[in-house]
Amino acid sequence: RGGRNFSQCDSLLIGSDGEASTFPYIEAADGNNQLEHEATTSRVSDEQLLYLQSRGLATEEAVSLVINGFCQDVFEQLPMEFAAESQKLLSMKLEGTVG
């Protein structure tokens, strides 16, 4: 009774063929709850890349920094060994994808 829920689903599209489908779904047993949801989809923007490149980062480094920043909240919720492995796998996957 009197519960509150906020669900957020953010997607970051990578590459020209990237796509995302978000379907927020919240079910409550009674009407005394406050339920909210939000879904956003975005790409790494040219402005983000220009800003980072103007500070000396190569394009690939800039893209990697933006994507890692996007994933950071999830990585922080993982046990340390899984977070480190996820970070490593993401870096390997991104290697050579720009340019």
Jmol script that loads the backbone (N, CA, C; Angstrom):
load data "model"
ATOM      1  N   ARG A   1       0.830  -1.197   0.000  1.00  0.00           N
ATOM      2  CA  ARG A   1       0.000   0.000   0.000  1.00  0.00           C
ATOM      3  C   ARG A   1       0.861   1.241   0.000  1.00  0.00           C
ATOM      4  N   GLY A   2       0.442   2.183  -0.805  1.00  0.00           N
ATOM      5  CA  GLY A   2       1.143   3.454  -0.844  1.00  0.00           C
ATOM      6  C   GLY A   2       2.555   3.348  -1.383  1.00  0.00           C
ATOM      7  N   GLY A   3       2.814   2.357  -2.234  1.00  0.00           N
ATOM      8  CA  GLY A   3       4.151   2.169  -2.785  1.00  0.00           C
ATOM      9  C   GLY A   3       4.474   3.202  -3.852  1.00  0.00           C
ATOM     10  N   ARG A   4       5.752   3.304  -4.144  1.00  0.00           N
ATOM     11  CA  ARG A   4       6.207   4.241  -5.171  1.00  0.00           C
ATOM     12  C   ARG A   4       7.235   3.539  -6.041  1.00  0.00           C
ATOM     13  N   ASN A   5       7.125   3.719  -7.353  1.00  0.00           N
ATOM     14  CA  ASN A   5       8.055   3.102  -8.288  1.00  0.00           C
ATOM     15  C   ASN A   5       8.399   4.088  -9.387  1.00  0.00           C
ATOM     16  N   PHE A   6       9.688   4.168  -9.716  1.00  0.00           N
ATOM     17  CA  PHE A   6      10.139   4.922 -10.881  1.00  0.00           C
ATOM     18  C   PHE A   6      11.041   4.003 -11.676  1.00  0.00           C
ATOM     19  N   SER A   7      10.671   3.718 -12.903  1.00  0.00           N
ATOM     20  CA  SER A   7      11.471   2.866 -13.784  1.00  0.00           C
ATOM     21  C   SER A   7      12.031   3.720 -14.908  1.00  0.00           C
ATOM     22  N   GLN A   8      13.327   3.577 -15.147  1.00  0.00           N
ATOM     23  CA  GLN A   8      13.980   4.342 -16.203  1.00  0.00           C
ATOM     24  C   GLN A   8      14.696   3.377 -17.126  1.00  0.00           C
ATOM     25  N   CYS A   9      14.507   3.566 -18.422  1.00  0.00           N
ATOM     26  CA  CYS A   9      15.136   2.712 -19.420  1.00  0.00           C
ATOM     27  C   CYS A   9      15.802   3.604 -20.457  1.00  0.00           C
ATOM     28  N   ASP A  10      17.125   3.699 -20.402  1.00  0.00           N
ATOM     29  CA  ASP A  10      17.880   4.526 -21.337  1.00  0.00           C
ATOM     30  C   ASP A  10      18.612   3.631 -22.327  1.00  0.00           C
ATOM     31  N   SER A  11      18.618   4.042 -23.580  1.00  0.00           N
ATOM     32  CA  SER A  11      19.308   3.299 -24.632  1.00  0.00           C
ATOM     33  C   SER A  11      20.276   4.230 -25.341  1.00  0.00           C
ATOM     34  N   LEU A  12      21.451   3.715 -25.656  1.00  0.00           N
ATOM     35  CA  LEU A  12      22.444   4.463 -26.416  1.00  0.00           C
ATOM     36  C   LEU A  12      22.705   3.690 -27.698  1.00  0.00           C
ATOM     37  N   LEU A  13      22.380   4.300 -28.824  1.00  0.00           N
ATOM     38  CA  LEU A  13      22.583   3.650 -30.114  1.00  0.00           C
ATOM     39  C   LEU A  13      24.028   3.836 -30.553  1.00  0.00           C
ATOM     40  N   ILE A  14      24.634   2.753 -30.996  1.00  0.00           N
ATOM     41  CA  ILE A  14      26.025   2.779 -31.430  1.00  0.00           C
ATOM     42  C   ILE A  14      26.072   2.316 -32.877  1.00  0.00           C
ATOM     43  N   GLY A  15      26.677   3.117 -33.730  1.00  0.00           N
ATOM     44  CA  GLY A  15      26.774   2.776 -35.144  1.00  0.00           C
ATOM     45  C   GLY A  15      25.528   3.196 -35.905  1.00  0.00           C
ATOM     46  N   SER A  16      25.621   3.143 -37.213  1.00  0.00           N
ATOM     47  CA  SER A  16      24.518   3.607 -38.055  1.00  0.00           C
ATOM     48  C   SER A  16      23.360   2.616 -38.112  1.00  0.00           C
ATOM     49  N   ASP A  17      23.596   1.356 -37.766  1.00  0.00           N
ATOM     50  CA  ASP A  17      22.543   0.342 -37.829  1.00  0.00           C
ATOM     51  C   ASP A  17      21.906   0.059 -36.472  1.00  0.00           C
ATOM     52  N   GLY A  18      22.336   0.779 -35.430  1.00  0.00           N
ATOM     53  CA  GLY A  18      21.821   0.522 -34.091  1.00  0.00           C
ATOM     54  C   GLY A  18      20.351   0.886 -33.966  1.00  0.00           C
ATOM     55  N   GLU A  19      19.633   0.122 -33.173  1.00  0.00           N
ATOM     56  CA  GLU A  19      18.234   0.423 -32.885  1.00  0.00           C
ATOM     57  C   GLU A  19      17.903  -0.083 -31.491  1.00  0.00           C
ATOM     58  N   ALA A  20      16.863   0.474 -30.918  1.00  0.00           N
ATOM     59  CA  ALA A  20      16.450   0.074 -29.575  1.00  0.00           C
ATOM     60  C   ALA A  20      14.932   0.037 -29.510  1.00  0.00           C
ATOM     61  N   SER A  21      14.423  -0.895 -28.760  1.00  0.00           N
ATOM     62  CA  SER A  21      12.986  -0.985 -28.499  1.00  0.00           C
ATOM     63  C   SER A  21      12.809  -1.013 -26.991  1.00  0.00           C
ATOM     64  N   THR A  22      12.124  -0.024 -26.470  1.00  0.00           N
ATOM     65  CA  THR A  22      11.888   0.014 -25.031  1.00  0.00           C
ATOM     66  C   THR A  22      10.398  -0.119 -24.779  1.00  0.00           C
ATOM     67  N   PHE A  23      10.051  -0.984 -23.863  1.00  0.00           N
ATOM     68  CA  PHE A  23       8.663  -1.233 -23.509  1.00  0.00           C
ATOM     69  C   PHE A  23       8.520  -1.196 -21.993  1.00  0.00           C
ATOM     70  N   PRO A  24       8.424   0.005 -21.410  1.00  0.00           N
ATOM     71  CA  PRO A  24       8.256   0.069 -19.956  1.00  0.00           C
ATOM     72  C   PRO A  24       6.947  -0.612 -19.561  1.00  0.00           C
ATOM     73  N   TYR A  25       7.015  -1.462 -18.557  1.00  0.00           N
ATOM     74  CA  TYR A  25       5.833  -2.172 -18.094  1.00  0.00           C
ATOM     75  C   TYR A  25       5.853  -2.204 -16.574  1.00  0.00           C
ATOM     76  N   ILE A  26       4.819  -1.661 -15.977  1.00  0.00           N
ATOM     77  CA  ILE A  26       4.695  -1.654 -14.521  1.00  0.00           C
ATOM     78  C   ILE A  26       3.294  -2.151 -14.193  1.00  0.00           C
ATOM     79  N   GLU A  27       3.213  -3.100 -13.287  1.00  0.00           N
ATOM     80  CA  GLU A  27       1.919  -3.634 -12.884  1.00  0.00           C
ATOM     81  C   GLU A  27       1.760  -3.447 -11.382  1.00  0.00           C
ATOM     82  N   ALA A  28       0.625  -2.908 -10.977  1.00  0.00           N
ATOM     83  CA  ALA A  28       0.349  -2.702  -9.553  1.00  0.00           C
ATOM     84  C   ALA A  28      -0.954  -3.397  -9.189  1.00  0.00           C
ATOM     85  N   ALA A  29      -0.979  -4.013  -8.013  1.00  0.00           N
ATOM     86  CA  ALA A  29      -2.151  -4.767  -7.583  1.00  0.00           C
ATOM     87  C   ALA A  29      -3.289  -3.868  -7.102  1.00  0.00           C
ATOM     88  N   ASP A  30      -2.969  -2.692  -6.582  1.00  0.00           N
ATOM     89  CA  ASP A  30      -4.032  -1.789  -6.144  1.00  0.00           C
ATOM     90  C   ASP A  30      -3.754  -0.379  -6.650  1.00  0.00           C
ATOM     91  N   GLY A  31      -4.690   0.509  -6.479  1.00  0.00           N
ATOM     92  CA  GLY A  31      -4.581   1.855  -7.020  1.00  0.00           C
ATOM     93  C   GLY A  31      -3.934   2.869  -6.096  1.00  0.00           C
ATOM     94  N   ASN A  32      -3.345   2.427  -4.993  1.00  0.00           N
ATOM     95  CA  ASN A  32      -2.749   3.355  -4.029  1.00  0.00           C
ATOM     96  C   ASN A  32      -1.247   3.509  -4.207  1.00  0.00           C
ATOM     97  N   ASN A  33      -0.767   3.325  -5.407  1.00  0.00           N
ATOM     98  CA  ASN A  33       0.665   3.406  -5.672  1.00  0.00           C
ATOM     99  C   ASN A  33       0.959   4.553  -6.629  1.00  0.00           C
ATOM    100  N   GLN A  34       2.148   5.090  -6.517  1.00  0.00           N
ATOM    101  CA  GLN A  34       2.603   6.114  -7.455  1.00  0.00           C
ATOM    102  C   GLN A  34       3.590   5.446  -8.408  1.00  0.00           C
ATOM    103  N   LEU A  35       3.231   5.387  -9.679  1.00  0.00           N
ATOM    104  CA  LEU A  35       4.042   4.702 -10.674  1.00  0.00           C
ATOM    105  C   LEU A  35       4.467   5.685 -11.756  1.00  0.00           C
ATOM    106  N   GLU A  36       5.755   5.656 -12.089  1.00  0.00           N
ATOM    107  CA  GLU A  36       6.289   6.531 -13.132  1.00  0.00           C
ATOM    108  C   GLU A  36       7.273   5.738 -13.974  1.00  0.00           C
ATOM    109  N   HIS A  37       7.372   6.095 -15.247  1.00  0.00           N
ATOM    110  CA  HIS A  37       8.388   5.476 -16.091  1.00  0.00           C
ATOM    111  C   HIS A  37       8.892   6.480 -17.112  1.00  0.00           C
ATOM    112  N   GLU A  38      10.099   6.218 -17.576  1.00  0.00           N
ATOM    113  CA  GLU A  38      10.735   7.088 -18.551  1.00  0.00           C
ATOM    114  C   GLU A  38      11.600   6.224 -19.452  1.00  0.00           C
ATOM    115  N   ALA A  39      11.617   6.545 -20.726  1.00  0.00           N
ATOM    116  CA  ALA A  39      12.477   5.839 -21.668  1.00  0.00           C
ATOM    117  C   ALA A  39      13.097   6.863 -22.611  1.00  0.00           C
ATOM    118  N   THR A  40      14.410   6.774 -22.795  1.00  0.00           N
ATOM    119  CA  THR A  40      15.096   7.665 -23.725  1.00  0.00           C
ATOM    120  C   THR A  40      16.005   6.844 -24.634  1.00  0.00           C
ATOM    121  N   THR A  41      16.160   7.323 -25.842  1.00  0.00           N
ATOM    122  CA  THR A  41      17.083   6.717 -26.794  1.00  0.00           C
ATOM    123  C   THR A  41      17.905   7.840 -27.403  1.00  0.00           C
ATOM    124  N   SER A  42      19.222   7.663 -27.427  1.00  0.00           N
ATOM    125  CA  SER A  42      20.087   8.706 -27.982  1.00  0.00           C
ATOM    126  C   SER A  42      21.287   8.068 -28.668  1.00  0.00           C
ATOM    127  N   ARG A  43      22.051   8.892 -29.330  1.00  0.00           N
ATOM    128  CA  ARG A  43      23.310   8.494 -29.965  1.00  0.00           C
ATOM    129  C   ARG A  43      24.429   9.328 -29.356  1.00  0.00           C
ATOM    130  N   VAL A  44      25.654   8.901 -29.571  1.00  0.00           N
ATOM    131  CA  VAL A  44      26.795   9.728 -29.208  1.00  0.00           C
ATOM    132  C   VAL A  44      26.734  10.938 -30.136  1.00  0.00           C
ATOM    133  N   SER A  45      26.637  12.123 -29.558  1.00  0.00           N
ATOM    134  CA  SER A  45      26.427  13.313 -30.391  1.00  0.00           C
ATOM    135  C   SER A  45      27.741  13.877 -30.922  1.00  0.00           C
ATOM    136  N   ASP A  46      27.630  14.574 -32.032  1.00  0.00           N
ATOM    137  CA  ASP A  46      28.795  15.250 -32.606  1.00  0.00           C
ATOM    138  C   ASP A  46      29.359  16.276 -31.630  1.00  0.00           C
ATOM    139  N   GLU A  47      28.471  16.922 -30.859  1.00  0.00           N
ATOM    140  CA  GLU A  47      28.917  17.924 -29.884  1.00  0.00           C
ATOM    141  C   GLU A  47      29.770  17.284 -28.787  1.00  0.00           C
ATOM    142  N   GLN A  48      29.350  16.104 -28.316  1.00  0.00           N
ATOM    143  CA  GLN A  48      30.139  15.398 -27.304  1.00  0.00           C
ATOM    144  C   GLN A  48      31.522  15.060 -27.850  1.00  0.00           C
ATOM    145  N   LEU A  49      31.548  14.533 -29.068  1.00  0.00           N
ATOM    146  CA  LEU A  49      32.824  14.156 -29.675  1.00  0.00           C
ATOM    147  C   LEU A  49      33.709  15.370 -29.904  1.00  0.00           C
ATOM    148  N   LEU A  50      33.133  16.460 -30.415  1.00  0.00           N
ATOM    149  CA  LEU A  50      33.908  17.674 -30.664  1.00  0.00           C
ATOM    150  C   LEU A  50      34.511  18.208 -29.364  1.00  0.00           C
ATOM    151  N   TYR A  51      33.712  18.209 -28.300  1.00  0.00           N
ATOM    152  CA  TYR A  51      34.199  18.689 -27.003  1.00  0.00           C
ATOM    153  C   TYR A  51      35.401  17.866 -26.543  1.00  0.00           C
ATOM    154  N   LEU A  52      35.275  16.545 -26.591  1.00  0.00           N
ATOM    155  CA  LEU A  52      36.356  15.679 -26.122  1.00  0.00           C
ATOM    156  C   LEU A  52      37.576  15.741 -27.044  1.00  0.00           C
ATOM    157  N   GLN A  53      37.344  15.835 -28.344  1.00  0.00           N
ATOM    158  CA  GLN A  53      38.456  15.937 -29.288  1.00  0.00           C
ATOM    159  C   GLN A  53      39.189  17.266 -29.124  1.00  0.00           C
ATOM    160  N   SER A  54      38.461  18.325 -28.774  1.00  0.00           N
ATOM    161  CA  SER A  54      39.110  19.625 -28.574  1.00  0.00           C
ATOM    162  C   SER A  54      40.009  19.615 -27.341  1.00  0.00           C
ATOM    163  N   ARG A  55      39.853  18.586 -26.509  1.00  0.00           N
ATOM    164  CA  ARG A  55      40.705  18.425 -25.337  1.00  0.00           C
ATOM    165  C   ARG A  55      41.770  17.358 -25.543  1.00  0.00           C
ATOM    166  N   GLY A  56      41.973  16.978 -26.807  1.00  0.00           N
ATOM    167  CA  GLY A  56      43.091  16.116 -27.155  1.00  0.00           C
ATOM    168  C   GLY A  56      42.790  14.638 -27.304  1.00  0.00           C
ATOM    169  N   LEU A  57      41.540  14.212 -27.151  1.00  0.00           N
ATOM    170  CA  LEU A  57      41.226  12.794 -27.307  1.00  0.00           C
ATOM    171  C   LEU A  57      41.009  12.464 -28.778  1.00  0.00           C
ATOM    172  N   ALA A  58      41.483  11.298 -29.177  1.00  0.00           N
ATOM    173  CA  ALA A  58      41.211  10.796 -30.524  1.00  0.00           C
ATOM    174  C   ALA A  58      39.735  10.402 -30.588  1.00  0.00           C
ATOM    175  N   THR A  59      39.196  10.294 -31.790  1.00  0.00           N
ATOM    176  CA  THR A  59      37.778   9.966 -31.962  1.00  0.00           C
ATOM    177  C   THR A  59      37.410   8.674 -31.240  1.00  0.00           C
ATOM    178  N   GLU A  60      38.220   7.631 -31.417  1.00  0.00           N
ATOM    179  CA  GLU A  60      37.927   6.340 -30.781  1.00  0.00           C
ATOM    180  C   GLU A  60      37.927   6.459 -29.256  1.00  0.00           C
ATOM    181  N   GLU A  61      38.877   7.213 -28.709  1.00  0.00           N
ATOM    182  CA  GLU A  61      38.926   7.419 -27.256  1.00  0.00           C
ATOM    183  C   GLU A  61      37.698   8.182 -26.773  1.00  0.00           C
ATOM    184  N   ALA A  62      37.285   9.188 -27.540  1.00  0.00           N
ATOM    185  CA  ALA A  62      36.123   9.995 -27.165  1.00  0.00           C
ATOM    186  C   ALA A  62      34.851   9.153 -27.153  1.00  0.00           C
ATOM    187  N   VAL A  63      34.654   8.345 -28.195  1.00  0.00           N
ATOM    188  CA  VAL A  63      33.474   7.476 -28.258  1.00  0.00           C
ATOM    189  C   VAL A  63      33.493   6.498 -27.090  1.00  0.00           C
ATOM    190  N   SER A  64      34.634   5.904 -26.826  1.00  0.00           N
ATOM    191  CA  SER A  64      34.764   4.954 -25.725  1.00  0.00           C
ATOM    192  C   SER A  64      34.436   5.607 -24.385  1.00  0.00           C
ATOM    193  N   LEU A  65      34.905   6.822 -24.178  1.00  0.00           N
ATOM    194  CA  LEU A  65      34.644   7.539 -22.926  1.00  0.00           C
ATOM    195  C   LEU A  65      33.148   7.798 -22.742  1.00  0.00           C
ATOM    196  N   VAL A  66      32.467   8.229 -23.796  1.00  0.00           N
ATOM    197  CA  VAL A  66      31.026   8.499 -23.716  1.00  0.00           C
ATOM    198  C   VAL A  66      30.260   7.208 -23.419  1.00  0.00           C
ATOM    199  N   ILE A  67      30.595   6.137 -24.113  1.00  0.00           N
ATOM    200  CA  ILE A  67      29.886   4.868 -23.921  1.00  0.00           C
ATOM    201  C   ILE A  67      30.158   4.300 -22.533  1.00  0.00           C
ATOM    202  N   ASN A  68      31.401   4.354 -22.086  1.00  0.00           N
ATOM    203  CA  ASN A  68      31.717   3.879 -20.735  1.00  0.00           C
ATOM    204  C   ASN A  68      30.996   4.703 -19.676  1.00  0.00           C
ATOM    205  N   GLY A  69      30.890   6.003 -19.893  1.00  0.00           N
ATOM    206  CA  GLY A  69      30.145   6.849 -18.966  1.00  0.00           C
ATOM    207  C   GLY A  69      28.677   6.466 -18.915  1.00  0.00           C
ATOM    208  N   PHE A  70      28.118   6.136 -20.071  1.00  0.00           N
ATOM    209  CA  PHE A  70      26.723   5.707 -20.145  1.00  0.00           C
ATOM    210  C   PHE A  70      26.510   4.407 -19.360  1.00  0.00           C
ATOM    211  N   CYS A  71      27.462   3.498 -19.445  1.00  0.00           N
ATOM    212  CA  CYS A  71      27.347   2.180 -18.804  1.00  0.00           C
ATOM    213  C   CYS A  71      27.754   2.189 -17.330  1.00  0.00           C
ATOM    214  N   GLN A  72      28.381   3.246 -16.867  1.00  0.00           N
ATOM    215  CA  GLN A  72      28.975   3.285 -15.533  1.00  0.00           C
ATOM    216  C   GLN A  72      27.986   2.958 -14.415  1.00  0.00           C
ATOM    217  N   ASP A  73      26.759   3.479 -14.481  1.00  0.00           N
ATOM    218  CA  ASP A  73      25.776   3.207 -13.427  1.00  0.00           C
ATOM    219  C   ASP A  73      25.509   1.712 -13.279  1.00  0.00           C
ATOM    220  N   VAL A  74      25.443   1.016 -14.405  1.00  0.00           N
ATOM    221  CA  VAL A  74      25.212  -0.433 -14.358  1.00  0.00           C
ATOM    222  C   VAL A  74      26.447  -1.135 -13.811  1.00  0.00           C
ATOM    223  N   PHE A  75      27.631  -0.758 -14.306  1.00  0.00           N
ATOM    224  CA  PHE A  75      28.869  -1.390 -13.852  1.00  0.00           C
ATOM    225  C   PHE A  75      29.047  -1.246 -12.342  1.00  0.00           C
ATOM    226  N   GLU A  76      28.638  -0.107 -11.786  1.00  0.00           N
ATOM    227  CA  GLU A  76      28.795   0.125 -10.347  1.00  0.00           C
ATOM    228  C   GLU A  76      27.900  -0.785  -9.508  1.00  0.00           C
ATOM    229  N   GLN A  77      26.843  -1.325 -10.099  1.00  0.00           N
ATOM    230  CA  GLN A  77      25.940  -2.218  -9.377  1.00  0.00           C
ATOM    231  C   GLN A  77      26.418  -3.671  -9.402  1.00  0.00           C
ATOM    232  N   LEU A  78      27.382  -3.967 -10.255  1.00  0.00           N
ATOM    233  CA  LEU A  78      27.886  -5.332 -10.390  1.00  0.00           C
ATOM    234  C   LEU A  78      28.966  -5.618  -9.353  1.00  0.00           C
ATOM    235  N   PRO A  79      29.134  -6.888  -8.970  1.00  0.00           N
ATOM    236  CA  PRO A  79      30.289  -7.241  -8.139  1.00  0.00           C
ATOM    237  C   PRO A  79      31.575  -6.853  -8.874  1.00  0.00           C
ATOM    238  N   MET A  80      32.609  -6.509  -8.140  1.00  0.00           N
ATOM    239  CA  MET A  80      33.840  -5.955  -8.706  1.00  0.00           C
ATOM    240  C   MET A  80      34.398  -6.783  -9.860  1.00  0.00           C
ATOM    241  N   GLU A  81      34.450  -8.114  -9.715  1.00  0.00           N
ATOM    242  CA  GLU A  81      35.046  -8.937 -10.773  1.00  0.00           C
ATOM    243  C   GLU A  81      34.210  -8.904 -12.055  1.00  0.00           C
ATOM    244  N   PHE A  82      32.883  -8.827 -11.921  1.00  0.00           N
ATOM    245  CA  PHE A  82      32.023  -8.742 -13.103  1.00  0.00           C
ATOM    246  C   PHE A  82      32.119  -7.360 -13.748  1.00  0.00           C
ATOM    247  N   ALA A  83      32.209  -6.331 -12.933  1.00  0.00           N
ATOM    248  CA  ALA A  83      32.335  -4.969 -13.457  1.00  0.00           C
ATOM    249  C   ALA A  83      33.627  -4.823 -14.254  1.00  0.00           C
ATOM    250  N   ALA A  84      34.726  -5.346 -13.706  1.00  0.00           N
ATOM    251  CA  ALA A  84      36.018  -5.262 -14.396  1.00  0.00           C
ATOM    252  C   ALA A  84      35.975  -6.032 -15.711  1.00  0.00           C
ATOM    253  N   GLU A  85      35.385  -7.214 -15.691  1.00  0.00           N
ATOM    254  CA  GLU A  85      35.283  -8.028 -16.908  1.00  0.00           C
ATOM    255  C   GLU A  85      34.377  -7.355 -17.938  1.00  0.00           C
ATOM    256  N   SER A  86      33.275  -6.765 -17.489  1.00  0.00           N
ATOM    257  CA  SER A  86      32.360  -6.065 -18.400  1.00  0.00           C
ATOM    258  C   SER A  86      33.057  -4.887 -19.062  1.00  0.00           C
ATOM    259  N   GLN A  87      33.810  -4.140 -18.271  1.00  0.00           N
ATOM    260  CA  GLN A  87      34.561  -2.995 -18.792  1.00  0.00           C
ATOM    261  C   GLN A  87      35.562  -3.454 -19.855  1.00  0.00           C
ATOM    262  N   LYS A  88      36.247  -4.542 -19.568  1.00  0.00           N
ATOM    263  CA  LYS A  88      37.247  -5.086 -20.495  1.00  0.00           C
ATOM    264  C   LYS A  88      36.586  -5.548 -21.799  1.00  0.00           C
ATOM    265  N   LEU A  89      35.464  -6.262 -21.682  1.00  0.00           N
ATOM    266  CA  LEU A  89      34.758  -6.746 -22.867  1.00  0.00           C
ATOM    267  C   LEU A  89      34.217  -5.596 -23.708  1.00  0.00           C
ATOM    268  N   LEU A  90      33.700  -4.569 -23.057  1.00  0.00           N
ATOM    269  CA  LEU A  90      33.196  -3.406 -23.782  1.00  0.00           C
ATOM    270  C   LEU A  90      34.326  -2.726 -24.544  1.00  0.00           C
ATOM    271  N   SER A  91      35.472  -2.575 -23.913  1.00  0.00           N
ATOM    272  CA  SER A  91      36.622  -1.954 -24.573  1.00  0.00           C
ATOM    273  C   SER A  91      37.060  -2.764 -25.787  1.00  0.00           C
ATOM    274  N   MET A  92      37.081  -4.089 -25.640  1.00  0.00           N
ATOM    275  CA  MET A  92      37.465  -4.949 -26.762  1.00  0.00           C
ATOM    276  C   MET A  92      36.461  -4.838 -27.898  1.00  0.00           C
ATOM    277  N   LYS A  93      35.177  -4.772 -27.564  1.00  0.00           N
ATOM    278  CA  LYS A  93      34.121  -4.690 -28.573  1.00  0.00           C
ATOM    279  C   LYS A  93      34.200  -3.368 -29.333  1.00  0.00           C
ATOM    280  N   LEU A  94      34.551  -2.281 -28.633  1.00  0.00           N
ATOM    281  CA  LEU A  94      34.607  -0.965 -29.260  1.00  0.00           C
ATOM    282  C   LEU A  94      35.876  -0.748 -30.069  1.00  0.00           C
ATOM    283  N   GLU A  95      36.907  -1.526 -29.790  1.00  0.00           N
ATOM    284  CA  GLU A  95      38.199  -1.337 -30.438  1.00  0.00           C
ATOM    285  C   GLU A  95      38.068  -1.433 -31.957  1.00  0.00           C
ATOM    286  N   GLY A  96      38.473  -0.373 -32.633  1.00  0.00           N
ATOM    287  CA  GLY A  96      38.460  -0.367 -34.091  1.00  0.00           C
ATOM    288  C   GLY A  96      37.108  -0.119 -34.732  1.00  0.00           C
ATOM    289  N   THR A  97      36.081   0.252 -33.940  1.00  0.00           N
ATOM    290  CA  THR A  97      34.756   0.458 -34.521  1.00  0.00           C
ATOM    291  C   THR A  97      34.559   1.859 -35.065  1.00  0.00           C
ATOM    292  N   VAL A  98      35.469   2.773 -34.762  1.00  0.00           N
ATOM    293  CA  VAL A  98      35.343   4.156 -35.213  1.00  0.00           C
ATOM    294  C   VAL A  98      36.416   4.430 -36.249  1.00  0.00           C
ATOM    295  N   GLY A  99      36.032   5.156 -37.283  1.00  0.00           N
ATOM    296  CA  GLY A  99      37.029   5.569 -38.267  1.00  0.00           C
ATOM    297  C   GLY A  99      37.029   4.739 -39.504  1.00  0.00           C
TER     298      GLY A  99
END
end "model"
wireframe off; spacefill off
backbone 0.3
color backbone group
